[in-house]
Every structure is written in structure tokens, then in C-alpha cells.
């Protein structure tokens, strides 16, 4: 086995700070959305993805890639969103094996109602805590990591997949 490149003290501190910040921020955003809009962050992201594409509809496979979710996990989330009337599934017109997930008017209204609180939580818990230079550095670091890990540095991931 190759020599293990253990983290030095500075790297270990950076790694743990990154993990803590990431988890705490996502937990805070999830709690805000649950409290104010009654939906988990993962469902909110699905609604956002659908709101940003033509006809507010995506193939389930594209939606899974862009939301970085397994197809089974996405299918479960979409089923729950269908129960609320916020999305609907329909057959894909070009591939009978595929399905399309479409954001309903009710789902779009729910997203519009949830968005201001979510954006304020992102601003208060991320951007308001950083200097303009730190925001640029965070973007550069995040794009570099996303590119290295298989994306093109942009969000949503896999927007051209398909």
C-alpha cells in the first residue's frame, strides 16, 4: 500500500472547520425551511431545479443528476411532493421508459412563498458573515472542488445531462 499522506495540524484544523461549517449551515437552512415553509431543504432544491427550466419540467434522470440524488431517493421525494400537489409525473413523450417531473402552479406558489425566508437565511448565515474578498475566495474554492469532483464548477450539476 502507498504511503499515507496524513494531514498536518493546519490541514486537520481546516478540514474539521470545513466539515463543521458545511454541516451547521445546511442544518440551519433545513431547519429554517422546515419551520417557515414546512418542507425539507432537499425538497426545496427539487422545486428550485424545476422552476429554472423551460416548461418547469425535467426528466427524472436529469433531475436526479442535477440534485445529486439517487434515482430511488429522488423517486421517494417526488412521490411526497406529488402528495402535496406541488409536482406531477408524466410519461416522457420521447421515451416511454422515462418519466418527466413537472412543477405545478401550486408547487411554484409554494416555492415563491418559501424563497424569501430561505434567501434571507442564506444571506444572514453565509454572506453576511464574510467579507467581499472571502465571498470571492469561497466561490473560487467551491468551483475548484466541484470541478475536481466531477462537475464543471457550476450549479446545478448536470444541467446539460441527458
Number of C-alpha atoms within 10 A of each C-alpha: 3 4 5 6 6 8 11 9 9 8 11 12 12 13 13 11 12 12 12 11 13 12 12 13 16 14 13 16 21 20 16 21 22 15 11 12 18 14 18 16 20 15 19 22 15 22 24 20 20 22 20 11 12 8 10 18 21 23 19 21 19 19 26 20 19 20 20 13 15 13 15 10 11 21 16 12 17 22 15 14 20 18 11 12 14 20 24 18 17 13 13 15 10 8 10 8 8 13 17 18 24 23 27 19 13 13 23 18 13 17 23 14 13 19 16 11 16 20 12 15 19 17 13 11 16 13 14 13 11 13 10 11 9 12 15 12 12 13 13 13 13 14 17 14 14 16 13 11 10 10 15 15 18 12 13 18 19 18 15 9 10 10
